[in-house]
Amino acid sequence: MSSSIVETVDIKAPVAVTWALWSDVTRWPKFLSHVQRVDPLDERRFAWQLSLPGAEKSFVAELTEVVPENRIAWKTTEGVHHAGVVTFHRLDDSSSRVALQIEYDPQGFVERLGALTNLDATLANYDLGEFQKLAEVTAAERISEIR
């Protein structure tokens, strides 16, 4: 059984800001609630440690596509089966839309239940909300630095 998540968020921050934050792996645990650590292995591969309700997960993911200020795509190479893409869309000079799409194979009772009850989508939506807060604060700080 494969599960799919698609979530979007509109952010009062330009694409340059949202891109810079998301493309910096050291920031991921700040807005991805289930991510404990992300360690770069090389330029394209990262070791992830997740803490999900009822499960600890670790896997290696590889970047499959990086188009600056447009999209970041990945897939796992070790551990769980997981692939996704984040896209960045300019709405105007000071706002953007970030879209997250994830495909994964739920393993075990808790993950299957999460997929069936849309808890996985709720978690993704929560994380995008945390990212929105971080991006909007960062954008506001950059504006105040310029003034």
Backbone as a chain_set.jsonl record, in Angstrom:
{"seq": "MSSSIVETVDIKAPVAVTWALWSDVTRWPKFLSHVQRVDPLDERRFAWQLSLPGAEKSFVAELTEVVPENRIAWKTTEGVHHAGVVTFHRLDDSSSRVALQIEYDPQGFVERLGALTNLDATLANYDLGEFQKLAEVTAAERISEIR", "coords": {"N": [[0.842, -1.168, 0.0], [0.723, 2.077, -0.957], [1.139, 5.46, 0.057], [0.116, 8.85, -0.277], [0.915, 12.263, 0.108], [-0.072, 15.584, -0.207], [0.467, 18.888, 0.294], [0.083, 22.421, 0.71], [1.291, 25.764, 1.361], [0.805, 29.22, 1.758], [3.02, 31.908, 1.992], [4.168, 34.835, 3.615], [6.674, 35.814, 2.464], [9.414, 36.257, 0.296], [10.29, 34.109, -2.521], [13.068, 33.724, -2.561], [13.767, 33.76, 0.144], [12.222, 31.627, 1.258], [13.251, 29.494, -0.209], [15.999, 29.593, 0.539], [15.857, 28.932, 3.265], [14.657, 26.33, 3.249], [16.448, 24.879, 1.707], [18.637, 24.62, 3.302], [19.835, 22.156, 5.094], [20.469, 22.005, 7.797], [18.532, 23.414, 9.106], [16.189, 21.939, 9.008], [15.264, 20.294, 11.271], [14.141, 22.323, 12.813], [11.681, 23.012, 11.765], [10.454, 20.722, 10.875], [8.668, 18.64, 12.574], [8.934, 15.922, 13.282], [11.511, 15.269, 12.666], [14.552, 14.443, 13.944], [17.309, 14.568, 13.455], [19.402, 15.501, 10.694], [21.94, 14.489, 8.79], [24.451, 15.441, 6.619], [25.868, 13.291, 4.213], [27.271, 13.401, 1.888], [27.438, 15.607, -0.968], [24.929, 15.041, -2.086], [23.573, 13.147, -0.568], [21.845, 12.291, 2.467], [21.638, 11.415, 5.89], [18.899, 10.576, 7.783], [17.169, 10.923, 10.895], [14.256, 10.066, 12.405], [11.524, 10.707, 14.62], [8.623, 9.373, 15.154], [5.118, 9.087, 16.074], [5.001, 6.28, 17.991], [7.125, 5.083, 16.635], [10.554, 4.899, 15.746], [12.625, 6.016, 13.198], [15.154, 5.597, 10.721], [16.941, 6.575, 7.837], [18.489, 6.805, 4.59], [18.533, 9.422, 2.337], [18.55, 10.63, -1.003], [19.267, 13.454, -2.975], [17.498, 14.048, -5.9], [16.873, 15.952, -7.691], [17.639, 19.335, -8.003], [16.67, 22.503, -8.367], [17.482, 25.678, -8.16], [15.608, 27.955, -6.194], [13.235, 26.891, -7.118], [12.653, 23.968, -7.085], [13.102, 21.016, -5.049], [13.877, 17.712, -5.069], [13.711, 14.322, -3.866], [14.675, 10.944, -2.978], [14.578, 7.897, -1.118], [17.407, 5.844, -0.401], [18.264, 3.924, 1.288], [16.788, 2.058, 3.911], [13.495, 3.048, 4.795], [10.9, 3.206, 2.226], [10.523, 6.074, 0.42], [9.729, 9.101, -1.134], [9.897, 12.402, -2.481], [8.96, 15.846, -3.219], [9.579, 19.302, -3.036], [8.215, 22.316, -3.958], [8.645, 25.704, -5.015], [6.911, 28.639, -5.352], [6.491, 31.765, -6.838], [4.408, 34.258, -5.701], [4.119, 37.01, -5.517], [6.262, 39.911, -5.222], [6.774, 39.804, -2.491], [5.727, 37.483, -1.414], [5.137, 33.907, -1.354], [4.397, 30.539, -2.447], [4.637, 27.389, -1.042], [4.852, 24.075, -1.9], [4.396, 20.747, -0.938], [5.011, 17.422, -1.679], [4.712, 14.044, -0.988], [5.485, 10.653, -1.319], [5.044, 7.498, 0.076], [5.596, 4.263, 1.607], [3.617, 3.034, 3.978], [4.628, 1.468, 6.965], [3.971, -1.033, 9.284], [1.537, -0.988, 12.012], [0.963, 1.598, 13.188], [1.842, 3.498, 11.264], [0.272, 2.739, 9.054], [-2.266, 3.243, 10.098], [-2.026, 6.003, 10.466], [-1.875, 6.825, 7.787], [-4.377, 5.977, 6.839], [-6.135, 7.528, 8.383], [-5.494, 10.062, 7.719], [-3.665, 11.319, 9.36], [-1.007, 11.57, 8.727], [-1.029, 13.54, 6.713], [-2.01, 15.65, 8.223], [0.132, 16.052, 9.981], [2.11, 16.815, 8.108], [0.941, 19.196, 7.219], [0.994, 20.664, 9.606], [3.79, 20.89, 9.938], [4.416, 22.431, 7.674], [3.149, 24.764, 8.461], [4.773, 25.483, 10.622], [7.111, 25.951, 9.189], [6.227, 28.117, 7.685], [5.935, 30.094, 9.714], [8.657, 30.388, 10.513], [9.81, 31.263, 8.075], [8.412, 33.675, 7.612], [9.156, 35.219, 9.84], [11.911, 35.319, 9.388], [11.967, 36.697, 6.915], [10.848, 39.168, 7.716], [12.83, 40.008, 9.514], [14.97, 40.361, 7.75], [14.019, 42.473, 6.2], [13.874, 44.502, 8.139], [16.585, 44.756, 8.697], [17.528, 45.891, 6.388], [16.447, 48.423, 6.427]], "CA": [[0.0, 0.0, 0.0], [1.466, 3.328, -1.036], [0.373, 6.605, 0.523], [0.539, 10.099, -0.895], [0.574, 13.486, 0.824], [0.139, 16.822, -0.953], [0.08, 20.02, 1.121], [0.659, 23.699, 0.289], [1.139, 26.877, 2.284], [1.179, 30.535, 1.243], [3.916, 32.504, 2.977], [4.508, 36.245, 3.4], [8.128, 35.877, 2.326], [9.748, 35.988, -1.109], [10.823, 32.783, -2.84], [14.481, 33.657, -2.18], [13.834, 33.437, 1.572], [11.715, 30.269, 1.497], [14.234, 28.576, -0.791], [17.222, 29.585, 1.358], [15.586, 28.202, 4.507], [14.406, 24.91, 3.025], [17.616, 24.217, 1.111], [19.643, 24.483, 4.358], [19.427, 20.969, 5.851], [20.648, 22.192, 9.237], [17.313, 24.031, 9.644], [15.028, 21.053, 8.927], [14.653, 19.935, 12.565], [13.44, 23.466, 13.4], [10.292, 23.113, 11.291], [9.9, 19.384, 10.626], [8.503, 18.212, 13.964], [9.321, 14.53, 13.476], [12.914, 15.095, 12.301], [15.485, 14.65, 15.051], [18.612, 14.955, 12.885], [19.72, 15.258, 9.293], [23.393, 14.615, 8.664], [24.943, 15.279, 5.243], [26.874, 12.253, 3.969], [28.031, 14.025, 0.805], [26.636, 16.706, -1.53], [23.588, 14.639, -2.519], [22.949, 12.151, 0.313], [21.655, 12.725, 3.84], [21.123, 10.428, 6.843], [17.803, 11.142, 8.557], [16.648, 10.235, 12.064], [12.899, 10.553, 12.679], [10.794, 10.217, 15.775], [7.204, 9.437, 14.831], [4.321, 8.423, 17.109], [5.114, 4.826, 18.011], [8.185, 4.53, 15.788], [11.796, 5.618, 15.449], [13.034, 5.632, 11.849], [16.345, 6.211, 10.132], [17.091, 6.217, 6.437], [19.346, 7.666, 3.787], [17.835, 9.981, 1.181], [19.423, 11.238, -2.012], [18.64, 14.485, -3.802], [17.407, 13.623, -7.295], [16.757, 17.146, -8.523], [17.713, 20.605, -7.294], [16.581, 23.655, -9.258], [17.436, 26.778, -7.2], [14.403, 28.772, -6.065], [12.134, 26.262, -7.846], [12.257, 22.655, -6.578], [14.032, 20.059, -4.462], [13.265, 16.373, -5.081], [14.549, 13.315, -3.225], [14.167, 9.582, -2.781], [15.42, 7.162, -0.185], [18.272, 4.812, -0.981], [18.404, 2.914, 2.344], [15.741, 2.182, 4.935], [12.104, 3.101, 4.345], [10.646, 3.71, 0.871], [10.003, 7.422, 0.605], [10.19, 10.036, -2.162], [9.116, 13.62, -2.399], [9.403, 17.065, -3.889], [9.1, 20.582, -2.516], [8.314, 23.329, -5.007], [8.577, 27.08, -4.54], [6.185, 29.404, -6.364], [6.42, 33.204, -6.575], [3.074, 34.838, -5.806], [4.463, 38.388, -5.851], [7.61, 40.223, -4.733], [6.955, 39.561, -1.06], [5.062, 36.266, -0.939], [5.379, 32.699, -2.148], [3.667, 29.32, -2.093], [5.482, 26.208, -0.949], [4.053, 22.857, -2.048], [5.102, 19.537, -0.517], [4.388, 16.172, -2.116], [5.467, 12.9, -0.49], [4.98, 9.299, -1.566], [5.739, 6.563, 0.955], [4.948, 2.997, 1.92], [3.45, 2.912, 5.429], [5.074, 0.204, 7.542], [3.476, -1.261, 10.642], [0.181, -0.579, 12.353], [0.837, 3.034, 13.445], [1.955, 4.227, 9.995], [-0.914, 2.45, 8.245], [-3.365, 3.974, 10.714], [-1.797, 7.409, 10.134], [-2.233, 7.025, 6.381], [-5.83, 5.793, 6.693], [-6.873, 8.589, 9.072], [-4.913, 11.33, 7.261], [-2.789, 11.903, 10.367], [0.239, 11.924, 8.037], [-1.261, 14.827, 6.048], [-2.126, 16.638, 9.291], [1.499, 16.31, 10.426], [2.763, 17.59, 7.045], [0.344, 20.529, 7.257], [1.55, 21.308, 10.796], [5.183, 21.226, 9.646], [4.419, 23.573, 6.752], [2.796, 25.923, 9.271], [5.993, 25.857, 11.346], [8.005, 26.537, 8.193], [5.666, 29.434, 7.364], [6.316, 31.011, 10.796], [10.092, 30.626, 10.407], [10.083, 32.053, 6.868], [7.874, 35.022, 7.762], [10.022, 35.916, 10.799], [13.179, 35.559, 8.694], [11.743, 37.756, 5.921], [10.661, 40.424, 8.447], [14.145, 40.404, 10.035], [15.776, 40.858, 6.629], [13.486, 43.791, 5.827], [14.283, 45.475, 9.156], [18.033, 44.965, 8.558], [17.753, 46.765, 5.228], [16.001, 49.774, 6.796]], "C": [[0.893, 1.24, 0.0], [0.554, 4.458, -0.587], [0.966, 7.871, -0.065], [0.049, 11.274, -0.058], [0.86, 14.656, -0.106], [-0.397, 17.955, -0.085], [0.746, 21.278, 0.574], [0.448, 24.733, 1.389], [1.579, 28.154, 1.572], [1.904, 31.28, 2.355], [4.197, 33.956, 2.609], [6.022, 36.392, 3.46], [8.429, 35.575, 0.86], [10.346, 34.591, -1.299], [12.287, 32.661, -2.41], [14.64, 33.262, -0.712], [13.371, 32.004, 1.823], [12.69, 29.234, 0.95], [15.467, 28.454, 0.107], [17.01, 28.786, 2.646], [15.443, 26.709, 4.26], [15.644, 24.198, 2.484], [18.767, 24.059, 2.106], [19.235, 23.338, 5.287], [19.58, 21.134, 7.357], [19.407, 22.793, 9.887], [16.124, 23.066, 9.694], [14.45, 20.658, 10.281], [13.915, 21.09, 13.239], [11.989, 23.547, 12.95], [9.668, 21.778, 10.921], [9.84, 18.67, 11.978], [8.992, 16.789, 14.239], [10.801, 14.273, 13.176], [13.798, 15.431, 13.498], [16.831, 15.171, 14.556], [18.621, 14.693, 11.395], [21.215, 15.522, 9.157], [23.8, 14.437, 7.21], [26.005, 14.189, 5.182], [27.819, 12.69, 2.856], [27.124, 15.106, 0.215], [25.2, 16.325, -1.863], [22.866, 13.695, -1.557], [22.947, 12.628, 1.77], [21.111, 11.572, 4.672], [20.103, 11.13, 7.736], [17.534, 10.274, 9.778], [15.316, 10.885, 12.399], [12.378, 9.956, 13.972], [9.321, 10.449, 15.485], [6.408, 8.781, 15.954], [4.426, 6.907, 16.992], [6.249, 4.255, 17.193], [9.381, 5.475, 15.699], [12.249, 5.113, 14.083], [14.359, 6.29, 11.507], [16.446, 5.707, 8.703], [18.067, 7.166, 5.783], [18.54, 8.117, 2.581], [18.852, 10.678, 0.284], [18.636, 12.295, -2.78], [18.65, 14.007, -5.253], [17.288, 14.802, -8.249], [16.806, 18.378, -7.622], [17.732, 21.712, -8.345], [16.42, 24.868, -8.341], [16.192, 27.66, -7.352], [13.209, 28.211, -6.835], [11.71, 24.94, -7.215], [13.429, 21.868, -6.012], [13.298, 18.721, -4.442], [14.25, 15.373, -4.483], [13.875, 11.952, -3.271], [15.094, 8.887, -1.803], [16.237, 6.12, -0.943], [18.521, 3.682, 0.003], [17.305, 3.134, 3.363], [14.365, 2.184, 4.307], [12.006, 3.567, 2.888], [9.91, 5.033, 1.007], [10.556, 8.273, -0.538], [9.332, 11.279, -2.066], [9.718, 14.759, -3.19], [8.786, 18.257, -3.163], [9.285, 21.58, -3.638], [8.02, 24.701, -4.418], [7.989, 27.93, -5.662], [6.107, 30.87, -5.944], [4.972, 33.658, -6.75], [3.174, 36.316, -6.158], [5.835, 38.662, -5.231], [7.836, 39.845, -3.276], [6.23, 38.325, -0.534], [5.27, 35.109, -1.913], [4.474, 31.573, -1.658], [4.672, 28.177, -2.088], [4.559, 24.996, -0.995], [4.926, 21.652, -1.732], [4.324, 18.331, -1.006], [5.286, 15.031, -1.685], [4.731, 11.624, -0.862], [5.751, 8.363, -0.646], [4.921, 5.299, 1.126], [4.826, 2.882, 3.428], [3.842, 1.518, 5.911], [4.529, 0.085, 8.956], [2.112, -0.637, 10.879], [0.039, 0.937, 12.461], [0.904, 3.829, 12.14], [0.753, 3.98, 9.102], [-2.132, 3.195, 8.782], [-3.24, 5.472, 10.396], [-2.188, 7.731, 8.707], [-3.751, 6.937, 6.197], [-6.63, 6.942, 7.295], [-6.401, 9.991, 8.671], [-4.094, 12.043, 8.332], [-1.461, 12.32, 9.734], [0.109, 13.273, 7.334], [-1.383, 15.95, 7.08], [-0.749, 17.027, 9.811], [2.25, 17.148, 9.392], [2.242, 19.024, 7.037], [0.866, 21.319, 8.456], [2.984, 21.766, 10.528], [5.283, 22.397, 8.666], [4.033, 24.863, 7.488], [3.993, 26.412, 10.082], [7.004, 26.493, 10.39], [7.53, 27.948, 7.833], [6.068, 30.463, 8.432], [7.791, 31.377, 10.694], [10.412, 31.535, 9.224], [9.591, 33.485, 7.025], [8.689, 35.839, 8.759], [11.347, 36.26, 10.134], [13.041, 36.694, 7.687], [11.598, 39.109, 6.613], [11.99, 40.93, 9.009], [15.019, 40.971, 8.923], [15.321, 42.241, 6.183], [13.949, 44.847, 6.839], [15.78, 45.74, 9.118], [18.352, 45.935, 7.432], [17.441, 48.214, 5.584], [16.951, 50.401, 7.709]], "O": [[1.73, 1.404, 0.888], [-0.654, 4.423, -0.82], [2.168, 7.952, -0.318], [-1.085, 11.28, 0.422], [1.923, 14.712, -0.725], [-1.584, 17.979, 0.239], [1.851, 21.211, 0.035], [-0.442, 24.602, 2.229], [2.593, 28.171, 0.874], [1.466, 31.287, 3.506], [4.434, 34.276, 1.444], [6.574, 37.006, 4.373], [7.771, 34.732, 0.251], [10.843, 33.98, -0.353], [12.703, 31.6, -1.943], [15.552, 32.511, -0.367], [14.047, 31.248, 2.521], [12.925, 28.207, 1.586], [15.923, 27.348, 0.4], [17.897, 28.044, 3.066], [16.038, 25.904, 4.976], [15.857, 23.022, 2.782], [19.772, 23.425, 1.783], [18.391, 23.52, 6.164], [18.884, 20.464, 8.12], [19.244, 22.692, 11.103], [15.137, 23.359, 10.368], [13.229, 20.684, 10.434], [13.13, 20.853, 14.157], [11.15, 24.091, 13.667], [8.463, 21.711, 10.677], [10.85, 18.159, 12.461], [9.426, 16.501, 15.354], [11.291, 13.168, 13.41], [13.791, 16.556, 13.998], [17.418, 16.082, 15.141], [17.945, 13.793, 10.897], [21.687, 16.637, 9.38], [23.526, 13.392, 6.619], [26.927, 14.163, 5.996], [29.012, 12.387, 2.88], [26.135, 15.483, 0.844], [24.333, 17.198, -1.919], [21.667, 13.465, -1.712], [23.888, 13.267, 2.241], [20.232, 10.836, 4.223], [20.404, 12.146, 8.363], [17.652, 9.05, 9.719], [15.242, 12.089, 12.645], [12.745, 8.847, 14.361], [8.831, 11.575, 15.559], [6.966, 7.993, 16.717], [3.987, 6.324, 16.001], [6.339, 3.035, 17.06], [9.227, 6.692, 15.592], [12.255, 3.906, 13.84], [14.648, 7.403, 11.949], [16.086, 4.57, 8.398], [18.428, 8.199, 6.348], [17.938, 7.3, 1.885], [19.855, 11.228, 0.74], [17.495, 12.069, -3.184], [19.693, 13.608, -5.772], [17.558, 14.686, -9.445], [16.108, 18.453, -6.611], [18.686, 21.841, -9.112], [15.337, 25.078, -7.794], [15.792, 28.045, -8.451], [12.281, 28.947, -7.169], [10.547, 24.783, -6.843], [14.576, 22.026, -6.43], [12.218, 18.612, -3.861], [15.464, 15.548, -4.579], [12.685, 11.827, -3.559], [16.264, 9.252, -1.679], [15.817, 5.594, -1.974], [18.943, 2.596, -0.395], [16.932, 4.272, 3.644], [14.094, 1.409, 3.389], [12.907, 4.234, 2.379], [8.84, 5.117, 1.609], [11.737, 8.168, -0.87], [8.184, 11.224, -1.626], [10.812, 14.663, -3.746], [7.631, 18.221, -2.738], [10.37, 21.69, -4.209], [7.257, 24.841, -3.462], [8.503, 27.941, -6.78], [5.704, 31.177, -4.822], [4.379, 33.468, -7.812], [2.418, 36.819, -6.989], [6.496, 37.735, -4.764], [8.97, 39.593, -2.87], [6.131, 38.143, 0.68], [5.535, 35.295, -3.101], [3.87, 31.658, -0.589], [5.459, 28.023, -3.022], [3.602, 24.903, -0.226], [6.059, 21.553, -2.203], [3.119, 18.226, -0.776], [6.482, 15.035, -1.974], [3.51, 11.532, -0.733], [6.979, 8.424, -0.591], [3.726, 5.262, 0.834], [5.828, 2.655, 4.105], [3.433, 0.513, 5.33], [4.629, 1.03, 9.739], [1.606, 0.133, 10.063], [-0.892, 1.511, 11.897], [0.104, 4.741, 11.934], [0.261, 4.906, 8.458], [-2.936, 3.718, 8.01], [-4.236, 6.127, 10.091], [-2.765, 8.785, 8.439], [-4.336, 7.743, 5.473], [-7.689, 7.295, 6.777], [-6.864, 10.987, 9.227], [-3.854, 13.245, 8.226], [-0.857, 13.308, 10.151], [1.047, 14.07, 7.357], [-0.919, 17.066, 6.846], [-0.489, 18.206, 10.055], [2.953, 18.091, 9.756], [3.017, 19.964, 6.866], [1.15, 22.511, 8.337], [3.35, 22.895, 10.853], [6.148, 23.259, 8.82], [4.543, 25.936, 7.165], [4.204, 27.618, 10.215], [7.674, 27.462, 10.746], [8.342, 28.862, 7.694], [6.491, 31.57, 8.099], [8.141, 32.554, 10.78], [11.198, 32.473, 9.357], [10.28, 34.418, 6.615], [8.895, 37.034, 8.548], [11.852, 37.371, 10.297], [13.909, 37.563, 7.615], [12.164, 40.098, 6.149], [12.256, 42.132, 8.989], [15.73, 41.954, 9.131], [16.144, 43.084, 5.828], [14.362, 45.943, 6.459], [16.214, 46.837, 9.469], [19.314, 46.7, 7.505], [18.101, 49.131, 5.093], [16.744, 51.54, 8.128]]}, "num_chains": 1, "name": "protein.A"}
